Amino acid sequence: MRTIFLTGGTGFIGKELLKELIKEEINIFLLVRSKIKAALTFQEMGIFNKEIIHLVEGDLTKKDLALSNEDRSKVLKADVIIHAGGPMDIQVGENEAVSSFLQGAKYIGELAKSIHQSKGLKQFIHIVGYMSPFDDHNSKVSIDVFKEGNKYLKIKNPYERTKFLADLYIRQQASEIGYPLSVVNPPVVVGSSKTGSTEQLGGLGMLVSSVRKGLIPVIPGGKNYRLPIIANDDLAKFIVQVSMQDTSSIKTYTLVSDKRTEPHIPELLSLMSESMNMKAPTLSVPISSLKILLNSGLSKIAKIPSDGLNFITKREFSNDSLKEIMKKGCFGDGRVRNLLPLVVADLDYRLTYPSHQMDKRFERSRIGNTVVYQMKGEGKPFILFHGLLCDGEDMFPLGIRIHKKTGQPVWIVDLPGLGRSPFKREKNLIDTYINMVKDLLKEADNGAHLIGHSFGAVILIEAIKENVIRIQDTLTLLQLPVLKNQSVSLHSSFISKWALKLANSKRIKQYLLKKGLFDSNDNIPLDYVAKVRRSFTSPRILNTTVQLNTLLLNGYKVDVNMLSDHKIHIIWGNKDVIYIAPTLIAKINYVPYGHHFPISNPSETADIILHKLFSKVGD
């Protein structure tokens, strides 16, 4: 059984690495600054196995890693060192960069030397970066990186310079002492391939931040350039594969896919813009010209350092060593194209709601490119579709009540362009949502209980039109908005792009009450108004909301005969001001609330749904 000493285990890469490592028959000693904080983090992730993971308290930037004598004696038994520590922040200052990367390399290197001289180190794995100038052919450089290093590399950015010098230092030491070294050079690291969840807001996050503010009007470099990307779980799997190998040499693994398999910069920005429901730039500008502009002061406006352009490259990279270990699936054609929209939407969501924490009772997943929050259970899943001025998380209380009462699976959807789901552009706007329903029902092949609120109910009616809904599916429609109240002025100036962007909390609350979305101030959930207001700082959510609201206000006819083969249950809040109950479609249960009653009164809504559903159909 191998023993691994890991640095950076609580970081963006390290946490995914731990998830993969605990699947192996190993012991892990994990360097952390605080055992208490680290333990809480891993417990929340559900990966804190005390029989496998052993926390040792210390500091990468201090001599002997500031380990106690007891912990040092434990760590000296390690067979493999994986060094993934240090900040992932291109804007880190000089002192912190030198301390974290160069001094950190020195102290972790001293530990590697002690282990190798006492018992033999099977492998040292160092995570660096794909733009490092050092590889297996040009690392025989005999300089003292602590004295001459800053002059040797003509790189102004302290993050890059010190990280690359640390790479050189560890290569020098491995060559001198003779321990096996594997240098892993990943490209820009983004979130999990399963969800796109990217908590690291640096790197690609800076680009997304600028795109959403409209500060990237041009294409850097053109079609010859690309921004290589890798999902952190794919990177973690690769590192684990390397750590399980026996080697006797120094080897570099560059994890950059073949150029033909990745989107070039114009396509990348087009994918990002589509995900954000924005127009893509069309004019290409040379990288050198952009750097001049950024250095002249534009950098402060665009919030992108000129050094950030260093990660956009037209180089070809040798990745033969990568292909020797990993199958094509993790780095093959279409991987980035499929993942990028989810990553962009997730970063946009995090920038919109910077302090938000998701309810841990739900597991976040993806079906197609739609984000779905799931609670596990037995039987047909309940699939919930939210309406406008909402996202999937607003339906959590309703979903929790349904799960508690039935024990069946609950899936709550973030509609494309809202919540954490990327927007997808189709010829017809409604087709985006019909295709989403198709993807969901493929996963629920034995049938599903479909529950749609407001625009979510419209989606289900449209899905019937397209013969997507099956006979084994049940439909519950909450406040189906198809019949407008002709006595009410619907073309409110509030639901316009600029009105939404400029609306304050008071104006939003007035609108919610005046139009009957909520029947009283007391029925508006805590923080709901603040969340709605913040949502309009995202062009993705803002533009999608305006487009979908326009679609609703333009209206369309519902063929009642078309619905006759489907068992439809409608619940209607009779305090709605904008719409009236569609009595010709199905028998209706009335509740004395506003349009958003599934959000304001989730328990009562769930009870009515389940009573009506299970009194007439079996599961």
TORSE-60316 format. One record per residue (C-alpha): residue in one letter; x, y, z. Coordinates in steps of 0.25 Angstrom, whole numbers, plus 5000, padded with zeros to 4 digits. Layout:
<atoms>
aXYZ;...
</atoms>
This chain:
<atoms>
m500050005000;r500650134996;t500750255005;i500550394998;f500950535004;l500050634997;t500150784997;g498950874992;g497950774996;t496950885000;g497050954987;f496250954974;i497150844968;g497450774981;k496050744985;e495750674972;l497050604974;l496650554987;k495350504982;e496150414972;l497250374982;i496350314992;k495850214982;e497150154982;e497850064993;i498750164999;n498950255011;i498950405010;f499750505018;l499150645015;l499850775018;v498850875023;r498951005031;s497750975040;k497350835043;i495950875048;k495650955035;a496150855026;a495350745033;l494050825032;t494350845017;f494550695014;q493350655023;e492450755015;m492950685002;g492750545008;i494150495006;f494750505020;n495150365022;k496050365035;e496650225031;i497150285018;i497350435020;h498250475031;l498350625033;v499750695037;e499750835041;g500850925035;d501251035025;l501851015011;t502551155012;k503351115025;k504551035028;d504250885030;l502850925026;a502650965040;l502350815043;s502350765058;n503450655060;e502250555061;d501650595048;r503050605041;s503350465045;k502050415039;v502250495026;l503650435025;k502950295022;a502350355009;d502650274996;v502050384987;i502050534988;i500950614980;h501250764981;a500050844976;g500150954987;g500151104984;p499151214980;m498451204966;d498451354964;i499151414952;q499151554960;v499851504972;g500951594977;e502451574977;n502651544991;e501451444992;a501951384979;v503351364984;s502951314997;s501851214992;f502551164979;l504051174981;q504251164996;g503151054996;a503950974985;k505150984994;y504550935006;i503750824999;g505050794992;e505750775005;l504750675010;a504850594997;k506350594999;s506150535013;i505150435009;h506050384997;q507250375005;s506650305017;k505750205009;g505650234995;l504550324989;k503750254978;q503250384971;f503150534973;i502050594965;h502050744962;i500850814957;v501350934949;g500650994936;y500650974921;m501451104918;s502651064926;p503951074917;f504550954923;d504350814919;d505150684918;h506150744907;n506450884913;s506550874928;k508050854929;v508151004934;s509251024945;i508751154951;d508351184966;v506851214964;f506951294977;k508051384973;e508051394958;g506651344954;n505951474953;k506951514942;y506951384935;l505451384932;k505051504925;i503651494930;k503051614938;n501851544944;p502251494957;y501251374957;e501851314944;r503251344947;t503351284961;k502551164957;f503451134946;l504751154954;a504151064964;d503950964953;l505450974949;y505950964964;i505150834966;r505750784953;q507150824957;q506950754971;a506350624965;s507450614955;e508550634966;i507950544977;g507350444967;y505950424971;p504850404960;l504150534956;s502850544948;v502550694944;v501050704940;n500750834932;p499250854931;p498650964923;v497551064929;v496850974939;v495350994940;g494250914947;s493750774947;s493350704934;k492150664941;t491550794945;g492550904940;s492550964955;t493751054955;e493951114969;q495351174964;l494951314959;g496351344954;g496851304940;l495651284931;g494751354942;m495451484938;l495051464924;v493651434927;s493551554936;s494051644925;v493151574915;r491851594923;k492251744925;g492351764910;l493851794911;i494351694901;p493951754888;v495051684879;i495651554877;p497051534883;g497951484872;g496951414863;k496851274858;n498251234860;y498151244875;r497451164885;l497251154901;p497551014905;i496550964916;i496450844925;a495450804935;n495950784949;d495450644950;d496150604937;l497450664942;a497250584956;k497050454949;f498250474941;i499150504953;v498650384960;q499050294948;v500450354949;s500550334964;m500250194963;q501350164953;d502750124956;t503850214949;s505250244950;s505450364942;i505050514940;k503850524931;t502950634927;y501450624924;t500850734916;l499350724917;v498950804905;s498050734894;d498450734879;k498150874873;r497050824864;t496250764875;e496050904882;p495251024879;h496151144874;i495951274880;p494851324871;e494051204873;l494351204888;l493851344890;s492651304881;l492351194891;m492451284903;s491551394897;e490451294893;s490551234907;m490351374912;n489251404902;m490151524897;k490651554883;a492051504880;p493151594875;t493551584861;l494851674859;s496151604862;v497351684867;p498751644868;i499251594882;s500351694882;s499451814879;l498551774891;k499651764900;i500051904897;l498651954899;l498551874912;n499851934917;s499452074914;g498252064924;l497251984917;s497551874927;k496951944939;i495651964931;a495551824925;k495951764938;i496951674930;p498451684933;s499251684920;d499951564925;g498651494925;l498851484909;n500151404912;f499151284913;i498651304899;t499551224890;k499751184876;r500851074880;e500750924877;f501050844889;s501650704890;n500650614897;d501150474894;s501450444908;l500050484912;k499450394901;e500350274907;i499550284920;m498150334917;k497150284908;k496650384897;g495250404904;c495850504915;f496450594904;g495750564891;d494950634881;g493850724886;r494250714901;v494450864903;r493350904894;n492350824902;l492850864915;l493151014913;p491651064913;l491451004927;v492751064932;v492351204927;a490951194932;d491551144946;l492551264946;d491451364943;y490551304954;r491751324964;l492051464959;t490551494960;y490351434974;p491751434981;s491351394995;h490251294991;q490351144996;m489551034990;d488650944999;k489450825002;r488250735002;f488250744987;e489350684978;r489650764966;s489750694952;r489550724937;i488650654927;g489150704913;n489550844916;t488450874926;v488750884941;v487950784949;y487850784965;q487550644970;m487050574982;k487150414981;g485950324983;e485150204978;g484150214967;k483750314956;p484550444957;f483750574960;i484350674950;l484150824954;f484250934944;h484251084949;g483651204943;l484251344941;l484851434952;c485251304958;d486251194957;g486351044961;e486751074975;d485451154977;m484751024975;f485550944986;p484550964997;l483450904988;g484450784984;i484850754998;r483350745003;i483050654991;h484250564994;k483950555009;k482550515006;t482850414995;g484350364996;q484350374981;p485450444973;v485350594971;w485950664959;i485950814959;v486350884946;d487051014944;l486451064931;p487451094919;g487951234921;l487451244936;g488051194949;r489351124946;s488951074932;p489651134919;f488751194909;k488651114896;r488251184883;e487251114874;k486551164861;n485251174870;l485451214884;i484451104890;d485250994883;t486351014893;y485350974904;i484750864896;n486150804894;m486350814909;v485150734912;k485550624902;d486850614909;l486250594922;l485150494918;k486250404912;e486850394926;a485450364932;d485050254922;n484050184931;g483250314932;a483250444941;h482350534949;l482550664942;i482250794949;g482350924942;h482151064949;s481851184940;f482751184928;g483151044932;a481751004930;v481751064916;i482950984913;l482150854916;i480950894908;e481950924896;a482550794899;i481150724897;k481050794884;e482350734879;n481950594884;v483050594894;i482250564906;r481850414907;i480650344912;q481450294924;d481750434929;t480850514937;l480650674937;t480350774948;l480350914943;l480451024953;q479951154949;l479951124934;p480051274927;v479251254914;l478051344917;k478351494919;n477451584927;q477051684916;s476751784926;v478151794931;s479251864923;l480251754921;h481351834913;s481951884926;s483151974925;f483751894936;i484051774928;s484951834918;k486451814918;w486851954924;a485751964934;l486151834940;k487651874940;l487252004947;a486151954956;n486451964971;s485851874982;k484651964985;r484251964970;i484351814969;k483551784981;q482451884976;y482351814963;l482251674970;l481151714978;k480351804968;k480351694957;g479951584967;l481251504967;f481151504982;d479851534989;s480451605001;n481851655006;d481851545016;n481851445006;i483051484999;p484251395003;l485351455011;d486451505001;y485651474989;v485551624984;a487051644986;k487351514978;v486451564967;r487151704967;r488551634966;s488051544955;f487951654946;t489451684947;s489651564938;p489451584924;r489051444922;i487951444932;l487451584928;n487451554913;t486751424915;t485751484924;v485351594915;q485251494903;l484451394910;n483451504916;t483351554902;l482951414897;l481851404908;l481251544905;n481151514890;g480351394894;y479951274886;k478751184885;v478551054892;d477850944885;v477050874896;n476750754887;m478250734886;l478350714901;s477150614902;d478150494903;h478850544915;k478550544929;i478750694933;h478550754947;i478550904948;i478650984962;w478351124961;g478651244970;n477451334969;k478151464974;d478851464960;v478651604953;i479251574940;y478651444936;i477351374938;a477051224940;p477051134927;t475751064931;l475650994917;i476950914918;a476650834931;k475950834944;i476650934954;n476950944968;y476951084973;v477851144984;p477651284991;y479051324987;g479851404976;h480551354963;h481751304971;f481051214981;p481951094978;i483051184984;s482251254995;n481451135000;p482251014996;s481750915006;e480250935003;t480550934988;a481350794990;d480150744998;i479150774987;i479950724976;l480150594983;h478750574987;k478250604973;l479250514967;f479250394975;s477750394977;k477650364962;v478950304957;g479850194962;d481350214962;
</atoms>
